[in-house]
Amino acid sequence: MAGNSRTAEQVRADIESERERLAKAVDQLREGMGEATDVASKLRAKLPLAGAAALAAGFFVAGGIGATARLLFRRGREGTRKARVGRFTFVDRS
């Protein structure tokens, strides 16, 4: 400590003030992390939107528009069955 003119008490006081500042910073960080990771309250605030998104995603995964269109428009395209071999059916659509 040749170039340092501080006493042991000054160093201890500096260390104590640094500890207090570090403790405050850790507390602020914990509060911020608690708010950032509180997914339940964020979801509760946007529940109708989240429900609609889940419904749309389920509709899309289940086949969505294509499956609905096949179900609705299938009857209009059906013709008379001519023959059936196994799982294959020959249909006259004219």
N, C-alpha and C positions, 0 to 999 in steps of 0.2 A: 504494500500500500504506500509506495513511495510518493506518488503524485496525488493521492486522495487526502483531502483535508477534513473529511466528515468524521464525526465521532460515532461510536458504537450506538449511542441513543438515537442519532439521526437515521442511521441505517435501519434500526429496528422500527422506527416510526414510519419510514418509507415502505418497509416490508408490510407493516400492518395496514397502511393505506392501500397498498396494492392488493392485499387479501380482501379488503372490503369492496374495492371496485370489482375484483374478480367474482366475488360472491353475488354482487348485484347483477353483473353481466350474465352469470349462470341462471339466476332467477328469471331474468327477462327472456333468456333463451328457452327456458322450460315453459314459460307462459306462451311464448310464440309457437312452440312445438305443440302444445296442447290445443291451441286454436287451429293450427294447420292440420292436425290429424283427427279432428273431431268430425268425422264423416257423417255420423248420424244426424247431427243438427243441420248440416248442409243439405243432406238428402231430405230431411223433413221439410225444409223451406221450399224445396223444388219437387215435392212428391208427385203432383199431377204431371209434370213434364217427364219425370223419371218413369212413371207408370206408362205414359204414352209411348215413350221410347222403348220400353221393354215389350209392350204389345206389338209395336211395329217390328222390332227385331225378331220376336217369335213368329209373327206372320211371315216375314221374309225367310226365316230358316225353315219353316214348315212347307214352303213351296209357294206361298204368297199368291200373287196375281195369276200366275200360270195355272195353279191348282184350282183356283176359284173359277177362272174362265173355262177350264176343262169341265168342271162340274156343272156350270150354268149352261154352256153352249153345246154340251155333248148330245143332248136329246134332239136338237135340230139337225145334227149331221148323221144321225143313225139311219140306216137303211134297213132293208129286209135281209135276214140272214139266209145265205144260200147253202153254206156247208161249214162244218166245224171239224177240225182235225186237231186233237189235243187241246192245247191252249190257244190255237190260232183259229180265227173265224173269218170266213169269206163273206163279205157284205156287198150287196148291190146298192149303190148310192145314187143311182140315176133316177 
